């Protein structure tokens, strides 16, 4: 099975088709040691799979759980918790952005 979620530290600009423009940019900035908050990118392939199936795959859900757990450990915050709440920014991004 193909990996569907990449930590920002795992990507780069050469992965633009897979990570989208924003995901590849965040990965590149992370690898340049710029102060980017920790995070991960769900691949464009996972998005296409969702569009075909109209549901999230079991693999994607498992990877999402793993990625959220890793992010929680790294930040000391808890997604869906009551104290030290982990907040996420969710953005869409294609390999090539449309103007406007």
LINNORMO-V680699 format. One record per backbone hydrogen bond with DSSP energy under -0.5 kcal/mol. NH is the residue of the N-H (numbers start at 1). CO is the residue of the C=O. If there is no record, write none. Layout:
nh | co
NH | CO
NH | CO
This chain:
nh | co
6 | 41
8 | 39
10 | 7
11 | 7
11 | 8
15 | 12
16 | 13
18 | 15
19 | 15
20 | 16
21 | 94
23 | 19
24 | 20
25 | 21
26 | 22
27 | 23
28 | 24
29 | 25
30 | 26
31 | 27
32 | 28
33 | 30
34 | 29
36 | 34
41 | 6
43 | 4
44 | 18
47 | 43
48 | 44
49 | 45
50 | 46
51 | 47
52 | 48
53 | 49
54 | 50
61 | 57
62 | 58
63 | 59
64 | 60
65 | 61
66 | 62
67 | 63
68 | 64
69 | 65
70 | 66
71 | 67
72 | 68
73 | 69
74 | 70
75 | 71
76 | 72
77 | 72
78 | 84
81 | 78
86 | 78
87 | 85
90 | 88
91 | 89
